[in-house]
């Protein structure tokens, strides 16, 4: 059991040494892309949510 755990971690470390890590510039650029996409998509979802809630409010107030 112990040898299986140590073998697992040893192999995981060996695999991490093979990873091609991004440069600092690439990491910053890709993080900016993710942040921009997140902000734009959350704004769009917020607008859709607001529009749908206003439509629902209009429909419910019109029938009463």
Order of alpha helices (4+ residues) and beta strands (2+ residues): alpha-alpha
